[in-house]
């Protein structure tokens, strides 16, 4: 079981029902908003987060309505943050489609993000899913903090590994971690199991983000342009390792390019070559695999069955994926 398709089979019925429930959850009486929502639904990604919710729930028992609401809430919040991210990053594309702000401008995109967020909050409140809402609200808080910390630190281009991990723990891993916790809570209402799954999701989420960082240094067709993070002055693990290991003169040269010449193709390629030569890729891959293995070890606290195998395969898929 190594492809996302075979893992999806374990939650096939749940994902189908989720599609319909999500469509209902974002319906609006405002025709402009409804049109944008249809566009959002059409271009949803691989649904990795809902899969984590359903598998984390099924690890402990049959999926309930509360599980479906948790999956919808995770997807609503995730989509809201993506829409807002595209405005913040002035990004015109998302997964090969035009972003909301590219088609409808920033003002509408910000309001659409707010709408998705409020839909998620209301879905939980109407059904008294208070703990699920608490789990996910903490994730949104962390995601905002992580994003702001990254903006603050990127300006100085002086990032320690410790701060990098704090950023990705908040920015990326918190939502995946909450997806696993919310799924577990929906079928157990057990705080200890929920906490264990939260930690599992955090480790998997960190590995997931390091994999994303590594794509920047690949040359295959991977859905986002190679060197994108460099152009955006984002300090990722391969680059941080390189800056911390090369001699002072080379470090100065790298920082100069990142600050002043990060849009020049030739210089971006030079930075990529330096990172490869310094062992930044190998170092990041080792860190990613270590987090992946920690996630799997945490998962192995629970009895072996096809759902646990599916979760393990999903973690391995996130680190082995080609895009």
C-alpha positions as CSV (number, residue, x, y, z in Angstrom):
1,X,0.0,0.0,0.0
2,X,2.1,2.9,-1.2
3,X,0.0,5.1,-3.4
4,X,-2.5,7.7,-2.2
5,X,-5.2,5.8,-4.3
6,X,-4.8,2.5,-2.3
7,X,-4.9,4.4,1.0
8,X,-8.0,6.3,-0.2
9,X,-9.8,2.9,-0.6
10,X,-9.8,2.5,3.2
11,X,-11.9,5.6,3.5
12,X,-13.5,5.7,0.1
13,X,-17.1,5.9,1.4
14,X,-16.2,8.5,4.0
15,X,-14.4,10.6,1.4
16,X,-17.4,10.4,-1.0
17,X,-19.8,11.5,1.7
18,X,-17.3,14.2,2.8
19,X,-17.4,15.7,-0.7
20,X,-21.1,16.1,-0.5
21,X,-21.1,17.4,3.1
22,X,-18.3,19.9,2.2
23,X,-20.3,21.2,-0.7
24,X,-23.3,21.7,1.5
25,X,-21.2,23.4,4.2
26,X,-19.9,26.1,1.9
27,X,-23.3,26.9,0.1
28,X,-24.2,30.6,0.2
29,X,-27.2,32.6,-0.8
30,X,-24.9,35.3,-2.3
31,X,-24.5,34.2,-5.9
32,X,-20.9,35.7,-6.2
33,X,-19.8,33.8,-3.1
34,X,-21.5,30.6,-4.3
35,X,-19.7,30.8,-7.7
36,X,-16.4,31.2,-5.9
37,X,-17.2,28.3,-3.6
38,X,-17.9,26.1,-6.7
39,X,-14.5,27.1,-8.0
40,X,-12.9,26.3,-4.6
41,X,-14.5,22.8,-4.6
42,X,-13.4,22.0,-8.1
43,X,-9.8,22.7,-7.4
44,X,-9.4,21.0,-4.1
45,X,-6.1,19.0,-3.8
46,X,-5.3,15.4,-2.8
47,X,-7.4,15.7,0.4
48,X,-4.6,14.5,2.6
49,X,-6.0,16.2,5.7
50,X,-9.5,14.7,5.5
51,X,-7.9,11.3,5.0
52,X,-5.9,11.8,8.2
53,X,-9.1,12.8,10.0
54,X,-11.0,9.7,8.9
55,X,-8.1,7.2,9.4
56,X,-7.4,8.6,12.9
57,X,-11.1,8.2,13.7
58,X,-11.4,4.7,12.3
59,X,-8.3,3.6,14.2
60,X,-10.5,3.7,17.3
61,X,-14.0,3.0,16.1
62,X,-16.6,3.6,13.4
63,X,-16.8,7.0,11.8
64,X,-19.6,9.3,13.2
65,X,-21.3,12.5,12.2
66,X,-18.9,14.2,14.5
67,X,-16.0,12.8,12.5
68,X,-17.5,14.2,9.3
69,X,-17.9,17.6,10.9
70,X,-14.3,17.4,12.0
71,X,-13.1,16.6,8.5
72,X,-15.2,19.5,7.1
73,X,-13.9,21.9,9.7
74,X,-10.3,20.9,8.9
75,X,-10.9,21.4,5.2
76,X,-12.7,24.8,5.7
77,X,-9.9,26.1,7.9
78,X,-7.2,24.8,5.6
79,X,-8.9,26.4,2.5
80,X,-9.4,29.7,4.3
81,X,-5.7,29.9,5.2
82,X,-4.7,29.0,1.6
83,X,-6.9,31.8,0.2
84,X,-5.4,34.3,2.7
85,X,-1.9,33.0,2.0
86,X,-2.2,33.7,-1.7
87,X,-3.2,37.3,-0.8
88,X,-0.2,37.6,1.6
89,X,2.2,36.1,-0.9
90,X,0.7,37.9,-3.9
91,X,0.5,34.6,-5.6
92,X,-1.4,34.3,-8.9
93,X,-1.5,30.5,-8.9
94,X,-2.5,27.7,-6.7
95,X,-2.0,24.0,-7.8
96,X,-1.9,25.1,-11.4
97,X,-5.1,27.1,-11.3
98,X,-5.6,30.8,-10.9
99,X,-5.8,31.8,-7.2
100,X,-8.9,33.5,-5.9
101,X,-7.2,36.8,-5.7
102,X,-6.0,36.5,-9.3
103,X,-9.5,36.1,-10.5
104,X,-11.5,38.2,-8.1
105,X,-8.9,40.5,-6.5
106,X,-7.6,40.8,-2.9
107,X,-10.6,42.4,-1.3
108,X,-12.9,39.5,-2.3
109,X,-10.3,36.9,-1.5
110,X,-9.9,38.1,2.1
111,X,-13.6,38.1,2.6
112,X,-13.9,34.6,1.1
113,X,-11.2,33.4,3.6
114,X,-13.2,35.0,6.4
115,X,-16.4,33.4,5.1
116,X,-14.8,29.9,5.1
117,X,-13.5,30.4,8.6
118,X,-16.9,31.5,9.9
119,X,-18.6,28.5,8.2
120,X,-16.2,26.2,10.0
121,X,-16.8,27.8,13.4
122,X,-20.6,27.8,13.0
123,X,-20.6,24.1,11.9
124,X,-18.9,23.1,15.2
125,X,-20.9,25.5,17.4
126,X,-24.3,24.5,16.0
127,X,-23.5,20.9,16.9
128,X,-21.8,21.5,20.2
129,X,-18.4,20.1,19.0
130,X,-16.6,22.3,21.5
131,X,-13.5,20.2,21.9
132,X,-13.1,19.8,18.2
133,X,-13.4,23.5,17.8
134,X,-10.8,24.1,20.6
135,X,-8.3,21.7,18.9
136,X,-8.7,23.4,15.5
137,X,-8.8,27.0,16.9
138,X,-5.4,26.4,18.6
139,X,-4.1,25.3,15.2
140,X,-5.3,28.5,13.5
141,X,-3.6,30.5,16.3
142,X,-0.3,28.6,15.8
143,X,-0.5,28.9,12.0
144,X,-0.8,32.7,12.2
145,X,2.0,32.9,14.7
146,X,4.2,30.7,12.5
147,X,3.5,32.8,9.4
148,X,4.3,36.1,11.3
149,X,7.5,34.6,12.9
150,X,8.6,33.5,9.4
151,X,8.0,37.0,8.0
152,X,9.9,38.6,10.9
153,X,12.9,36.2,10.7
154,X,13.1,36.2,6.9
155,X,13.8,39.9,6.9
156,X,17.0,39.4,8.8
157,X,18.0,36.2,6.8
158,X,19.4,34.8,10.0
159,X,17.6,31.7,11.0
160,X,18.7,29.0,13.4
161,X,17.5,25.5,12.9
162,X,15.6,25.8,16.2
163,X,13.5,28.7,15.0
164,X,13.0,27.0,11.6
165,X,11.4,24.0,13.4
166,X,9.3,26.3,15.5
167,X,8.0,28.0,12.4
168,X,7.1,24.8,10.5
169,X,5.7,23.2,13.7
170,X,3.3,26.1,13.9
171,X,2.8,26.9,10.2
172,X,2.3,23.4,8.7
173,X,2.4,20.7,11.3
174,X,-0.2,22.2,13.6
175,X,-3.1,21.7,11.1
176,X,-2.1,18.1,10.3
177,X,-1.7,17.4,14.0
178,X,-5.1,18.9,14.7
179,X,-6.7,16.8,12.0
180,X,-5.4,13.6,13.7
181,X,-6.4,14.8,17.1
182,X,-9.9,15.9,16.0
183,X,-10.4,12.5,14.2
184,X,-9.3,10.6,17.3
185,X,-11.5,12.7,19.6
186,X,-14.6,12.1,17.4
187,X,-14.6,8.4,18.0
188,X,-13.0,8.1,21.5
189,X,-13.7,11.3,23.5
190,X,-10.5,10.2,25.2
191,X,-8.0,13.0,25.9
192,X,-5.0,10.7,26.2
193,X,-5.5,9.0,22.8
194,X,-6.3,12.4,21.3
195,X,-3.0,13.8,22.6
196,X,-1.1,10.8,21.3
197,X,-2.6,11.2,17.8
198,X,-1.9,15.0,18.0
199,X,1.8,14.3,18.6
200,X,1.8,11.7,15.8
201,X,0.3,14.2,13.4
202,X,2.8,16.9,14.4
203,X,5.8,14.6,13.6
204,X,4.2,13.6,10.3
205,X,3.5,17.3,9.5
206,X,7.1,18.3,10.1
207,X,8.3,15.5,7.7
208,X,5.6,16.7,5.2
209,X,7.0,20.2,5.3
210,X,10.6,19.2,4.9
211,X,9.6,17.2,1.9
212,X,8.0,20.4,0.5
213,X,11.3,22.3,1.2
214,X,13.2,19.6,-0.8
215,X,11.0,20.1,-3.9
216,X,12.6,23.5,-4.3
217,X,15.9,21.8,-5.1
218,X,14.5,19.2,-7.5
219,X,14.4,19.7,-11.2
220,X,11.5,17.4,-12.0
221,X,8.1,18.8,-12.8
222,X,6.8,19.1,-9.3
223,X,4.0,21.6,-9.4
224,X,5.9,24.6,-8.2
225,X,9.0,26.2,-9.9
226,X,12.4,25.1,-8.7
227,X,14.0,27.8,-6.7
228,X,10.7,29.3,-5.7
229,X,11.6,29.5,-2.0
230,X,14.9,31.2,-2.8
231,X,13.1,33.8,-5.0
232,X,10.8,34.4,-2.0
233,X,13.8,34.6,0.4
234,X,12.3,31.7,2.4
235,X,14.9,30.0,4.6
236,X,14.3,26.3,4.4
237,X,16.2,23.5,6.1
238,X,18.7,22.7,3.2
239,X,19.6,26.3,3.0
240,X,19.9,26.9,6.7
241,X,22.2,23.9,7.0
242,X,24.3,25.3,4.2
243,X,24.5,28.8,5.6
244,X,25.6,27.3,9.0
245,X,28.3,25.1,7.5
246,X,30.0,27.0,4.6
247,X,33.0,29.3,5.3
248,X,32.2,33.0,6.2
249,X,33.1,34.3,2.7
250,X,30.7,31.9,0.9
251,X,28.0,32.6,3.5
252,X,28.3,36.3,2.8
253,X,28.0,35.6,-0.9
254,X,24.9,33.4,-0.4
255,X,23.2,36.0,1.7
256,X,24.0,38.8,-0.8
257,X,22.3,36.8,-3.6
258,X,19.3,35.9,-1.4
259,X,18.8,39.6,-0.5
260,X,19.6,41.3,-3.8
261,X,19.8,38.9,-6.7
262,X,17.2,36.2,-5.8
263,X,15.2,36.7,-9.0
264,X,18.1,36.1,-11.3
265,X,17.8,32.5,-12.7
266,X,21.6,32.0,-13.0
267,X,22.2,33.1,-9.4
268,X,19.3,31.0,-8.1
269,X,20.8,28.0,-9.8
270,X,24.2,28.8,-8.2
271,X,22.6,28.8,-4.7
272,X,20.9,25.5,-5.5
273,X,24.3,24.0,-6.5
274,X,26.0,25.3,-3.4
275,X,23.2,23.8,-1.2
276,X,23.7,20.4,-3.0
277,X,27.5,20.6,-2.6
278,X,27.3,21.5,1.1
279,X,25.2,18.4,1.8
280,X,22.1,20.4,2.6
281,X,19.8,18.1,0.7
282,X,21.2,14.9,2.4
283,X,20.9,16.6,5.8
284,X,17.3,17.6,5.2
285,X,16.4,14.2,3.9
286,X,17.8,12.6,7.1
287,X,15.9,15.0,9.3
288,X,12.7,14.3,7.3
289,X,13.1,10.5,7.6
290,X,13.8,10.9,11.4
291,X,10.5,12.7,11.9
292,X,8.7,10.2,9.7
293,X,10.1,7.3,11.8
294,X,9.1,9.1,15.0
295,X,5.6,9.4,13.7
296,X,5.4,5.7,12.8
297,X,6.8,4.7,16.2
298,X,4.1,6.7,17.9
299,X,1.5,5.0,15.7
300,X,2.8,1.6,16.7
301,X,1.6,2.2,20.3
302,X,-1.8,1.1,18.9
303,X,-2.8,-2.4,17.8
304,X,-1.9,-3.4,14.3
305,X,-4.8,-3.5,11.8
306,X,-5.5,-2.3,8.2
307,X,-6.3,1.2,9.4
308,X,-3.0,1.6,11.3
309,X,-1.2,0.2,8.2
310,X,-3.1,2.8,6.1
311,X,-2.0,5.7,8.4
312,X,1.6,4.4,8.2
313,X,1.3,4.2,4.4
314,X,-0.1,7.8,4.3
315,X,2.9,9.1,6.3
316,X,5.3,7.3,4.0
317,X,3.4,8.6,1.0
318,X,3.8,12.2,2.2
319,X,7.6,11.8,2.3
320,X,7.9,9.7,-0.8
321,X,5.6,11.7,-3.0
322,X,6.9,13.2,-6.3
323,X,4.9,16.4,-6.1
